[in-house]
Amino acid sequence: MAKFDLSFATAYQNASGSLGFIPPADHPDVARLGAFVTNPISLKPRSATRSPLVIRYPGGFLLHTGYPNPGLRMAMQRFAPHWSRMEIPVIVHLLCIRVSDLPEMINRLEKVSGIIAIELGLPPQIEPDMLLSLAQAVVGELPIIMRIPLDQVNGLIDKLALLAGEHGIAAFSLGPPRGVLPGGTNRLVHGRLYGPGIFPFAMAALHRLAALKVPVIGGGGVYSLEQAEVMLAAGALAVQFDAVLWRGSIPEK
C-alpha cells in the first residue's frame, strides 16, 4: 500500500506547466479543480532556453522551453503565502535535477500550509534502477506523486508497482512524452508533446497501470470533460488537463 492516500474534492486537476505557480483568478476552470499543480520548480533558478519554440504537427505540438523558474527559495517567498491562503489544495511540482537536492527541497515545503502533496518530475530517459533511489530520497511527511512521461511507462512499469507497494509512492501521474521535430535548416528540436493526438497513448498507459493496481493520475491529450470521465471510469484517481486550459473553458465533449 502507498504511504499516503490521496483524495480530492473533485477529480480534476491542471497539469504542471499549464496555469503558472498560482492559479489565475480569471480562468473559468479554476473552480472545477480539486487540486492545483504548480509549474515545475527546481532548487536553483533556471532561465528559459535561448530560443523557446512551439512546433505544430498533425494532432498536436512540440514545446521546447527549458523549464524556466525562479528556484525554490524565491518561489517560496513569492508564492507560499498564496498557497497557504488558497481554497484549492496545492501540489508542488519539483524538478529532479539531482537526487541529492530532493530532501532539502521537500523539507522546506513541508513547513508550508496548503500543500497536500509533491509531484516529482523525472529526468528524461531515467533508468529503472534510479527510481528506487528517488523514492528513498523523497521520504517525508507529504505524499509523493511521481510524474512518468508517457514514452517511458512501458520501460518502467515493472518498477512502478514495486514503488507503490513497498516504497510509499502515493501515485503516478502521466506526463507528456518527449519527441523530436525539425525546427529549421539542419536543426532538430527536442521537446514535450501536447495535443489531442496524445490521448490514445495516455489511455493505453492508464489501462496497463490500472491492471497492475498501480494508483495513477491520468493525463495527456485530455481535451474535454467527457474524455476525463473515460479515464476515471478506466481507474484513474484523478485527471490532469494541460494544453486545453490555454484555450479557455474545458468543453463537455
For each residue, the residues with C-beta under 8 A, 3 or more apart:
1: 165
2: 5 143 164 168 169 170 171 215
3: 143 168 169 170
4: 117 142 143 144 168 170
5: 2 143 170
6: 116 117 143 145 170 171 215 237 238
7:
8: 11 13 34 35 89 237 238
9: 34
10: 32 33 34
11: 8 34 228 232 236 237 238 239
12: 29 32 33 34 225 228 238 239 241
13: 8 33 34 35 36 37 91 217 238 239 240 241
14: 18 19 23 29 33 36 37 240 241 242 245
15: 18 37 173 175 219 240 241 242
16: 37 38 39 40 93 119 121 147 175
17: 39 40 93 242
18: 14 15 37 241 242 243 245 246
19: 14 23 24 27 30 36 37 39 245
20: 23 24 38 39
21: 38 39 41 69 75 78 79
22: 36 38 79 82 83 86
23: 14 19 20 27 30 33 36 86 88
24: 19 20 27 30
25: 30
26:
27: 19 23 24 30 245
28: 31 248 249
29: 12 14 32 33 241 245 249 250
30: 19 23 24 25 27 33 36 88
31: 28
32: 10 12 29 250
33: 10 12 13 14 23 29 30 36 88
34: 8 9 10 11 12 13 88 89 238
35: 8 13 88 89 90 91 116 117 238
36: 13 14 19 22 23 30 33 86 88 89 90 91
37: 13 14 15 16 18 19 90 91 93 119 240
38: 16 20 21 22 41 79 90 91 92 93
39: 16 17 19 20 21 69 93
40: 16 17 67 69 93 94 95 121
41: 21 38 69 71 72 75 92 93 94 95 105
42: 45 46 67 69 71 72 94 95 97 101
43: 71 72 97 98 101 104 105
44: 71 97
45: 42 69 70 71 74
46: 42 66 67 68 69 71 95
47: 66 68
48: 52 65 66 68
49: 52 64 65 66
50:
51: 64
52: 48 49 64 65 66
53: 62 63 64 183 189 191
54: 61 62 63 64
55: 61 62 64 181 183 189 191
56: 60 61
57: 60 61 62 181
58: 197
59: 195 196 197 198
60: 56 57 193 194 195 196 197 198 221 243
61: 54 55 56 57 193 194 195 243
62: 53 54 55 57 179 181 189 191 192 193 194
63: 53 54 191 192 193 194
64: 49 51 52 53 54 55 183 189 190 191 192
65: 48 49 52 68 191
66: 46 47 48 49 52
67: 40 42 46 95
68: 46 47 48 65
69: 21 39 40 41 42 45 46 75 95
70: 45 74 75 78
71: 41 42 43 44 45 46 74 75
72: 41 42 43 75 76 94 105 108
73: 76 77
74: 45 70 71 77 78
75: 21 41 69 70 71 72 78 79 80
76: 72 73 79 80 108 109 112
77: 73 74 80
78: 21 70 74 75
79: 21 22 38 75 76 82 83
80: 75 76 77 83 84 112
81: 84 85
82: 22 79 85 86
83: 22 79 80 86 90 92 112 113 114 115
84: 80 81 112 113 114
85: 81 82 114
86: 22 23 36 82 83 89 90 114
87:
88: 23 30 33 34 35 36
89: 8 34 35 36 86 114 115 116
90: 35 36 37 38 83 86 114 115 116
91: 13 35 36 37 38 115 116 117 118 119 145
92: 38 41 83 109 115 117 118 119
93: 16 17 37 38 39 40 41 118 119 120 121 147
94: 40 41 42 72 102 105 106 118 119 120 121
95: 40 41 42 46 67 69 121
96: 99 101 102 120 121 122 123 134
97: 42 43 44 101 123
98: 43 101 102
99: 96 102 130 133 134 137
100: 103 137
101: 42 43 96 97 98 104 105
102: 94 96 98 99 105 106 120 134 137 138
103: 100 106 107 137 138 140
104: 43 101 107 108
105: 41 43 72 94 101 102 108 109
106: 94 102 103 109 110 118 138 140 142
107: 103 104 110 111 140
108: 72 76 104 105 111 112
109: 76 92 105 106 112 115 118 142
110: 106 107 115 140 141 142
111: 107 108
112: 76 80 83 84 108 109 115
113: 83 84
114: 83 84 85 86 89 90
115: 83 89 90 91 92 109 110 112 118 142
116: 6 35 89 90 91 142 143
117: 4 6 35 91 92 142 143 144 145 170
118: 91 92 93 94 106 109 115 138 142 143 144 145
119: 16 37 91 92 93 94 145 146 147 173
120: 93 94 96 102 134 138 144 145 146 147
121: 16 40 93 94 95 96 147 175
122: 96 126 134 146 147 148 149 152 175
123: 96 97 126
124: 149 178
125: 152
126: 122 123 130 131 152 156
127: 130
128: 131 155 156 158 159
129: 132 133
130: 99 126 127 133 134
131: 126 128 134 135 146 156 159 160 163
132: 129 135 136 159 163 167
133: 99 129 130 136 137
134: 96 99 102 120 122 130 131 137 138 146
135: 131 132 138 139 144 146 163 167 168 169
136: 132 133 139 167
137: 99 100 102 103 133 134
138: 102 103 106 118 120 134 135 144
139: 135 136 168
140: 103 106 107 110 144
141: 110
142: 4 106 109 110 115 116 117 118
143: 2 3 4 5 6 116 117 118 170 171
144: 4 117 118 120 135 138 140 168 169 170
145: 6 91 117 118 119 120 169 170 171 172 173 217
146: 119 120 122 131 134 135 160 163 169 171 172 173
147: 16 93 119 120 121 122 172 173 174 175
148: 122 152 153 156 160 172 173 174 175 205
149: 122 124 152 153 175 176 177 178 192
150: 153 174 175 176 177 198 201 202 205 220
151: 177 178 179
152: 122 125 126 148 149 155 156 177
153: 148 149 150 156 157 160 174 205 208 209
154: 157 205 208
155: 128 152
156: 126 128 131 148 152 153 159 160
157: 153 154 160 161 208 209 212
158: 128 161 162
159: 128 131 132 156 162 163
160: 131 146 148 153 156 157 163 164 172 209 212 214
161: 157 158 164 165 212 213 214
162: 158 159 165 166 167
163: 131 132 135 146 159 160 166 167 169
164: 2 160 161 167 169 170 171 172 214 215
165: 1 161 162
166: 162 163
167: 132 135 136 162 163 164
168: 2 3 4 135 139 144
169: 2 3 135 144 145 146 163 164 172
170: 2 3 4 5 6 117 143 144 145 164 215
171: 2 6 143 145 146 164 215 216 217 237
172: 145 146 147 148 160 164 169 209 214 215 216 217
173: 15 119 145 146 147 148 216 217 219 240
174: 147 148 150 153 202 205 206 216 217 218 219 220 240
175: 15 16 121 122 147 148 149 150 192 219 220
176: 149 150 192 193 194 198 220 242
177: 149 150 151 152 192 193 198 201 220
178: 124 149 151 190 191 192 193
179: 62 151 190 191 192 193
180: 188 189 190 191
181: 55 57 62 188 189 191
182: 187 188 189
183: 53 55 64 187 188 189
184: 187
185:
186:
187: 182 183 184
188: 180 181 182 183
189: 53 55 62 64 180 181 182 183
190: 64 178 179 180
191: 53 55 62 63 64 65 178 179 180 181
192: 62 63 64 149 175 176 177 178 179
193: 60 61 62 63 176 177 178 179 198
194: 60 61 62 63 176 198 221 242 243
195: 59 60 61 198 221 243
196: 59 60 199 221 223
197: 58 59 60 200 221
198: 59 60 150 176 177 193 194 195 201 202 220 221
199: 196 202 203 220 221 222 223 227
200: 197 203 204 221
201: 150 177 198 204 205 220 221
202: 150 174 198 199 205 206 218 219 220 221 222 231
203: 199 200 206 207 230 231 234
204: 200 201 207 208
205: 148 150 153 154 174 201 202 208 209 220
206: 174 202 203 209 210 216 218 231 234 235 236
207: 203 204 210 211 234 235
208: 153 154 157 204 205 211 212
209: 153 157 160 172 205 206 212 214 216 235
210: 206 207 213 214 216 234 235 236
211: 207 208
212: 157 160 161 208 209
213: 161 210
214: 160 161 164 172 209 210
215: 2 6 164 170 171 172 237
216: 171 172 173 174 206 209 210 235 236 237
217: 13 145 171 172 173 174 236 237 238 239 240
218: 174 202 206 222 228 231 232 234 236 238 239 240
219: 15 173 174 175 202 222 239 240 241 242
220: 150 174 175 176 177 198 199 201 202 205 242
221: 60 194 195 196 197 198 199 200 201 202 227
222: 199 202 218 219 227 228 231 239 240 241 242 244
223: 196 199 227 243 244 250 251
224: 227 228 244 250 251 252 253
225: 12 228 229 250 251 252 253
226: 229 230 252 253
227: 199 221 222 223 224 230 231
228: 11 12 218 222 224 225 231 232 239 241
229: 225 226 232 233
230: 203 226 227 233 234
231: 202 203 206 218 222 227 228 234 236 239
232: 11 218 228 229 235 236 238 239
233: 229 230
234: 203 206 207 210 218 230 231
235: 206 207 209 210 216 232
236: 11 206 210 216 217 218 231 232 239
237: 6 8 11 171 215 216 217
238: 6 8 11 12 13 34 35 217 218 232
239: 11 12 13 217 218 219 222 228 231 232 236
240: 13 14 15 37 173 174 217 218 219 222
241: 12 13 14 15 18 29 219 222 228 244 245 250
242: 14 15 17 18 176 194 219 220 222 245
243: 18 60 61 194 195 223 246 247
244: 222 223 224 241 247 250
245: 14 18 19 27 29 241 242 250
246: 18 243
247: 243 244
248: 28
249: 28 29
250: 29 32 223 224 225 241 244 245
251: 223 224 225
252: 224 225 226
253: 224 225 226
